[in-house]
């Protein structure tokens, strides 16, 4: 029986190679193998790498412990999707579980989204596509395109510049828009801690992944958007942990159907936060 509750199973995608961690490739692949063999393995999602590093990751992964499940960040736009998928099809060392594609910054985001989904339609079977649409301009029209095609969305929740951190109102609007359209989503960057907090070294206010999970659940339960904002703004870890612990497995699974995962350069930080909050067993 799994020791990882339904709410957190495969929640944390391993983005160790990305800022601010930037673990070297060889070390990142080895660390991921260790995570996937640990007692908390079911907390961990696929290994995240760029399409530029895909061949190097495959060479490092080898086949000794079975193929490595990866989510591939496409760096070159829609044209980079098919090569990554085809490489995964041919490789014995990798299984491409998903691709992550950021829409180019242009006036008509929906046209860009259409190019991306058409490229996905041409080459994808069981893989998932996460389309990062941003929160500027006519982003909801782009989300409509993603929804119509049956793909998923991606929200950037932080980074190395304060401008990359969306407000709670923006995150709440994104969650609501995804739920209204029945679009699953993942988050990336700045979300490696469970509870909303201010980073002492940078002064940046980080969203908490537990806040996002509970806001998603509240949205599914019909809560108005201003209530989602209050949940996202909540810094009371004990209160949030109690709310999470009171969810039934069915409620937890419902939230995770839509908020599928988040990428983190650290697996240990989310795990340690959940353990400190009493939501994971201490190991």
RAWOZI-V304482 format. One record per pair of residues at least 12 apart in sequence whose C-alpha atoms are under 6 Angstrom apart, sorted by the first residue. I is the first residue (numbers start at 1). J is the second residue. D is the distance in Angstrom with one decimal. If there is no record, write none. Layout:
# RAWOZI-V304482
I|J|D + I|J|D
This chain:
# RAWOZI-V304482
7|252|4.9 + 8|43|6.0 + 9|42|5.3 + 9|43|4.7 + 10|42|5.4 + 10|43|4.5 + 10|44|4.6 + 10|45|4.4 + 11|43|5.8 + 11|261|4.4 + 12|44|5.0 + 12|45|5.4 + 12|261|5.7 + 12|262|5.4 + 12|263|5.9 + 13|44|6.0 + 13|45|4.3 + 13|46|5.3 + 13|262|5.8 + 13|263|4.5 + 14|47|4.8 + 14|48|5.7 + 14|264|5.8 + 15|48|4.9 + 15|263|5.5 + 15|264|5.1 + 15|265|4.5 + 16|28|5.9 + 16|265|3.9 + 21|265|5.4 + 46|69|5.1 + 46|70|4.9 + 47|70|4.6 + 48|70|5.6 + 48|71|4.8 + 48|72|5.9 + 49|72|5.3 + 50|72|5.3 + 50|73|4.5 + 51|72|5.8 + 51|74|5.5 + 58|93|5.4 + 62|93|5.3 + 63|93|5.3 + 67|93|4.4 + 67|94|4.7 + 68|94|4.7 + 68|95|6.0 + 69|94|5.9 + 69|95|4.7 + 70|96|5.1 + 70|97|5.8 + 71|97|5.7 + 71|98|4.7 + 71|99|5.5 + 72|99|4.6 + 73|99|5.8 + 73|100|4.6 + 74|100|6.0 + 74|101|5.3 + 78|116|4.9 + 82|123|5.8 + 97|127|5.1 + 98|127|5.0 + 98|128|4.4 + 98|129|5.6 + 99|129|5.0 + 100|129|5.9 + 100|130|4.7 + 100|131|6.0 + 101|131|5.0 + 101|132|5.9 + 102|131|5.9 + 102|132|4.5 + 103|133|5.6 + 109|142|5.5 + 110|141|5.8 + 110|142|4.0 + 113|142|5.7 + 129|151|5.7 + 129|152|5.9 + 130|152|4.7 + 130|153|4.8 + 130|154|5.5 + 131|153|4.6 + 131|154|5.4 + 132|153|5.8 + 132|154|4.4 + 147|183|5.8 + 152|183|5.6 + 152|184|4.9 + 152|185|5.4 + 153|185|4.5 + 154|185|5.3 + 154|186|4.9 + 154|187|5.6 + 155|187|4.7 + 156|187|5.8 + 156|188|5.0 + 157|188|5.9 + 157|189|5.6 + 157|190|5.7 + 158|189|4.8 + 158|190|4.3 + 159|189|5.5 + 159|190|5.8 + 168|229|5.5 + 168|232|5.9 + 169|229|5.7 + 172|228|5.7 + 172|229|5.8 + 184|258|4.1 + 185|258|5.9 + 185|259|5.2 + 186|259|5.8 + 186|260|5.5 + 186|261|5.0 + 186|262|5.3 + 187|262|4.5 + 188|262|5.4 + 188|263|4.8 + 191|207|5.9 + 191|208|5.8 + 191|209|5.8 + 192|264|5.4 + 192|270|5.6 + 193|208|5.6 + 193|270|5.4 + 194|208|4.5 + 194|209|4.9 + 194|210|4.9 + 195|208|4.0 + 196|208|4.3 + 196|235|5.3 + 211|231|6.0 + 211|232|5.0 + 215|228|5.0 + 215|231|5.8 + 216|255|5.9 + 217|255|5.0
